[in-house]
Amino acid sequence: MAKVNSEELGNKPIGPLLIKQAVPASIGILVMSINILVDTIFVGNWIGSIGIAAINVVLPVSFFIAALGMAIGIGGSSIISRALGADNDKKALKTFGNQITITLLVTVTMVIIGLTFINELIPAFGGKGDIFDPAKIYYRVVLYGVPILALAMMGNSVIRAEGKPKFAMVAMIIPSVGNLIMDYVFIHVMDYGMLGAAWATTGSYILCMGYILWFFLSKHSELKIRFSDFGFDFSILKEIGALGFVTLSRQAVVSVTYLLLNNILFELGGESSVASYAIIARMLMFALFPVLGVTQGFLPIAGYNYGAEQYSRVRESINKAIGYASAVAFLVFALIMIFPEAIVSVFTNNEQVIQETPSAMRWVFAAIPIIALQLIGSAYFQAIGKAIPALLLTLSRQGFVFIPLILILPNYYGELGVWISFPLADLLSTIITGYFLRREVKSNLIIKNEAEVEAT
């Protein structure tokens, strides 16, 4: 098996390597985020603010099922990176085959359940009043394409594990551009409304999967699996499950958070408050693209070098990833603080939403400059195969801190209590992550590195 690209993860200088991995990831996330933003702008201007709120209601359900694919992808990719670093090609291939099989089985089952309980799930996630009907139209069509999206997200993670970030970037760009074109045709030209928005989204999933399938069948991929690799290896499945459960738990908590926020905000301020949160949520996805890109670029580097027992390179990758991500996070913070009114006005012409959202957006982004430590810290434990600390740190923000805050603070501060919960959760979870990461580096990486030096 030719391994020129994956071996770069173990011998190229960390700084340039991290940039090489992070820039394509950032571009891919940027294009995907722009797609989400423009999609929201199209819906807001051509359908209305109710359409934006309807999409926000559906996102938790579709994202959770799609997150199953992401979880299996990231969990298996950690194994693949370490296997390639340790020259264990057989395990890498078997892992990939098992990822495909389990992704199909799990996501198709979840879609069947999601469609069966459609009338119960939509109101539970905040699809009430005027939001219910457009949300139901969007939900049904998008759910059909979610298994395809799950396979695409799984495959994208594996492409990164092979050390081929440019192909992973293209895999994110193609569906984003396709979705925007189909949005224009289906919503604006053909006037299909929410149905058009839904089919544009599902069509983009199909485009993404088509490209990823081409990649793995072409000469560009190192992973040429055989039919026998699709059969379950329960030791590998157990490891995929343990590591993937970290990502799945994070996405599950995100879905629960959407559920709670949509319902709390609907009770406090009605449809306009739900629409405000929908705009802010889109900006969170968009504005953090460079930070998330550095995190994505960091994962295969840390995993490969840990598998190759090059612990000094693992430490260096942690430090540089936190430094790069913190710098770009501060730039994001500055832009959001200065231009929130201009940003909101792009999404909607609803005066109430335009008036209420900028102040809320400033609160939500108030602690963004410190978020890099939280993301890189939890990603590190996942990259090296330590599922339990990765899980606990991943859940620290949304699950252990944020959800209790949004259940308590609105009782005292109303809608403001919702918005100030965001920076408080970021601050507390970053402190927790920093403590455990520092302890791990001192007790594990430094000791192993000293032993490595003594052995040579």
N, C-alpha and C positions, 0 to 999 in steps of 0.2 A: 504493500500500500504506500503510495507516494504521500509524504507528510511534510512537504516543504513549508506550507503555510502554518500548520499547527506547531511546528518546531520553532517558528519565530517567537511564539509566546514564551519560550524558555531561554532564548539567547539574545534577543534584540533589547537595546536599552529601554528601561521602563518608561521614561518620559515620552520619547517618540512613539513607542509601542502603544501607550495609553491613548495618545492623540490619534494614532492610526485606527484604533478600535473605537474610540469614542466619537470621532467626527462623523463617520458614516451612521453610527447609531443615533447621534443627535440630529443629523439631517433627516433620517427616516422618521424619527419621532416628531420633528418639526413639521414635516410635510403631512404626517398623519394628524397632528394637532391643528395645522392650518385647515385641513380637510374638515375636521370637527367644527372649527370656528366658522368657516364659510358655510358649511352645512347649516349651522345654527342661524347664521345671518340670512341665508336663503329662506329657511323656514320662518324666521321672524318677520321678514319683509313680505314674503309671498303667501304665507299662511296666517301668521299672527303670533302674538306672544303665547297664546294657548297651545299652539303647535310646539313651541320650545318647551313648555312645561310638560306636554305629553311625551316628548322624547326623553326628557329627564326622568319621568316616571318609569319608562320601559328599560332604561339603561341598567338598573341594578340586576334585573332578571337576566337579560341577555349577556351582560358582562360577567355575571357569576358563572353561567354555563360556559361561556367562552374562556373564562379563567381556569376552567378545568383543563383545557388544552394548554394554556400558559403554564399552569402548575406542573403538569406532566412534562412539558417542554423544558422548563427551568430545572426541575428535579432531575430529569434524565440528562440534561446538558452538563450538570455538575459532575455526574458520573462519567460522561463521555470525555470531558476536559481532563479529568484526573486519569482516566484510562489511557488517553492518548499521551499524556505526560509520562505515564509509567510504561509505555510501549505495549499496552494490552489491547490490541486491535479487536480481538475476538469479543471482549466484553463491550467495547464501544458499539460494535455492530448489533450485538444481541440487545443492548439497551435501546437502540434506535428502533428496532423491530417491535419490541415490547411497548414502546411509547405509542407507535401507530395503532396497535391493536387496542390498547386500553383506552386511548382517546376516543376512538370510534364507539366502543361499547358504552362508555360512561356518558358521553355527550348526547348520543341518540336517545338513551334512556331518559336523560334529564329533559330533553325537548318534548318527549311524549308527555311527561309529567307536567311540564310548563303549559302545554296546550290544553291539557285536560282540565286544569284549574285556572284557566284564563280569567274567568269572571271574579274569582276570589283574589287572585294575585294583584291585579291592576289597582283595585281600591286600597288594598293593603299597603301598596307602595306610594300612595298619595294620589292616585288617579280618580279623583272624586269630582262631582259637579260637572262643569263644562269640559273638564280634562278627560273624562272617561272614554267617550266615543273615539276621539282621535288617537288616544293612547292604545285602544284596543285594535284599531286598524294597523297602526305601526307595529305593535307587539307581535301580532300573528305572522306577518310576512317576515319580519326580521328573525324571528325564532326559527323559521325554516332554514335559514342560512347559517345559524350559529355553529352546527357541527363542522361545517366547512371552515368557518373562522377559527374554531378551536384547533383543527388540524394545521391551519396556516400558522397560527401562533406557536404551536408546538414545533413545527418545522423551522420557523424563524430562529427560535432559541438554539436549535441544533446547528444551524448554519453558523451562528456566532461561536458555538463550541468548537467548530472546525477551524476557527480563526479566519473566517471570510466575511468580515463586516460589510464590505461593499455590496455583496449579493443580498445580505440581510436588509441593507438600506433600500435597495431597489424593490425588494419584496414589500416594503412598507409604502414606497412612493407610488407604485403601480395602482393599488386599489384606491389610494387617496385621490389621485388625479381622475381615475375612472368614476369615482363616486361624485366628484364635482361636475363632471360632464353629464352624467346621468341625472343628477339633481336638476341641472338646468333644463334638460330635455323633458324629464318626467313631470317636474313641478311647474316650471315656467312656460314651456312650449306646449306640452300636452295637457297641462292643468289637472293633473291627477291628485294634487293635494298631498295629504299624509300617505296615501297609498303610493304615490310617486316617490316620496322621500324614503319609504320603506324598501321599495324595490331597488332604488339606487344604492342603498346600503347593502342589501343582500347581493346585488350584482357585483359590488366591489369586493365582497368576500370571495366570490367565485374567481375573479381576476387574480387575486392574491394567491389563492390555492393553485391556480394553473401555473403561475410562475415558479412557485416553490416545488411543485411536482417536476417541472422541467429541470430545475437545478439538480435535484437528487438523481434524476435519470441521465444527466449529462456527465461529461468528463470532469467537471469542476468539483464535484463532491468526492471526498475520500471514503464516504460510507456507502458501499455497494452491498446492500443487504440481500440475503438469500431468503427463500420461502421459509426455511427452518427458523430464521431469526424472529418470525412473527409469533412463534409458539412461546407461551409464558415461561419465564424463568422466575420463580417466586422469590428468590433472593434479590434479584434485580428489581422486581416489582415492589418489594418491601422497601428498598432503598429509594426508588423513585417516589413511592408514596410518602415516605418520611420527609424527604426534602421538598417534594411538590406540595405537601400539606402546608408548608410555610406560605407559599404563594397563594394557594387556595384559601387559606385562612384569612390572609390579608384581603383578598378580593371579596370573600364572604362578609367580612366585617365592613368593607366599603359598601356592599349592597345593603347591609343592615343600617349603616349610617345614612345612606340615601333614603331608605324607608322612614327612618326616624325624622330626618331633617325635612323631608317633603311633608310629612304629617304635622310636625310641630309648626313649621312655617305656614302651612295652610291654615292651621287654627289661629295663628297669631296675626297673619296679614293677608290671607286668601291667595288667589291665583297669582297676584303680582309678586308676592314674596317668594313663591315657588319659582317663578320666572327669574327673579333676581338671583336666586341660588343656582339656577341652571346656567346663567351667564357666568357667574363666578366659578362654577365647576369647570366650564369650558376653558376659562382663563388659567385655572390651575393646571389643566392638562397641557395647555399651550406654553405658558410662561416657563414651566419647569423643564422644557425639553432638553436644554443643555445639561442640566443636573442629572436627569434620567439617562441621557446619553453617556455621560461619564460613568454612571453606575453600571450600565449595560456593558460598556467597554472594559470595566474593571473585572467583571465576573470571570470570563474565560482566562484572563491573565492570572488572577489569584488562584483559580482552580488548577490550571495547568502546572504552575510553579510549585504549588503545594504537593501535587501528585508527584512531581519530579524532585521533591525534597530540597528545593532551592528557597529556603526560608527567608534569606536576606532580601531576595527579590519580592517575596510576598509582602514583607514589611514596607519596602520602598513603594510598592504599588498602592498600599493603603494610604501612605502619607501623601503621595502625589495625587491620588484620586480625590482625597478630601480637600487638598489645596486647590485643584482645578475647579472642582464642583462648587466650593465656597465662593470663589471669585465670580463665577458666572451667576450664582444665586444672588449675590449682592447687586449686580447689574439689573437683574430682574426686579428686585425689591425697589430700586431707585425709579425704574420706569413706571411701575405700578403706582407708587406713591405720588408721582408727578402728574400722570395722565389718566386717572381713572374715569373722569367724566367723558373724555374723548373716546375711550375704549367702549364704554357702555352704550354710547349713542350710536355706535356702528351696528349694534345688534338689534335695536328696536327703536320705534318712534313713540312707544308708550310713555307718556310723561311721568306717570307714577313710578314706573320701573327705572327710568332715567334719573329721577330724583333720589330714589332710595338706595340704589345699588352702589354708587361710588364709595360712600362711607363704609358700607359693609365690606367692600372689596379691600379697602385699606386695612381693616382689622384682620381679615383672613390672611393677608400677605405680610402681616407685621413681623413675623418671626422667620420668614423665608431665608434670610442670610445664614442661619445656623442649621438648616435642614440637611446639608450635605453630610455632616457627621452621622446623623441618624440613618440616612439611606445607605451610605457606604458601610457603616458598622454592621447593620443587619445583613447586607449583601455578602459581606466577608464570611460570616458563619455559614451561610448557605453555600457559598462557593467551595468551601473546604469540607462540606459534608456533615457539619454539626447541626443537625436538624432542630434539636430542642432549644438551644440559645437563639438560633435564627428565628424560630417560631415566636418565642417570648418577646424578642426585641421588635419583630415585625408587628406584633399585636399591641406593643406598648402604647403607641400613639393612638390609633383608632379605637382599639378595644378597651384597654385598661384605663386610659385617660380621657379621650375625647368623648366617648359615649356617656360616661357618668357626668361629664361637664354639661353636655347639651340636655341632659335630663334634669339637671339641678339648676343651672344658672338662669334659664328662661323664666323660672318661677319667681325670680327676684328682679331680673332686669329686662324681661320681655324679649323682644326680637334681638336687642343688643346682646343679651346673654348668649344667643346662638353664635353670633359673630366673634365675640371675644373668646369663645371656647377654642377656636382654631389656633391662635398664637400661644395660648396657655398650654394646649396639648403638644404643640411643637417644642416648646421650651422644656417641659418636663420630660418628654420622651427622649430628647437629645441628651439631657443630663444622664438619664438612665443608660442609654446606648454608649455614651462616652465612657462611663465607668466600666462597663463590662468589656468594651473593646480594649481599653487600656490594660485591664487585668489579663485579658487573653494574650495580648502582645507580649507583656512582661513574663508571664508564666509559661507560655508555649513557644512562640516564635523565637524569642531571644535565646531561651535555653536550647532549643533545637539548633539554632544557628551556631551557637558556641560549640555544641557537640559536633556539628558539621565541620567547623573550622579545625577543631582538635583532631578529627579523624583524617584530615588532609595534611 
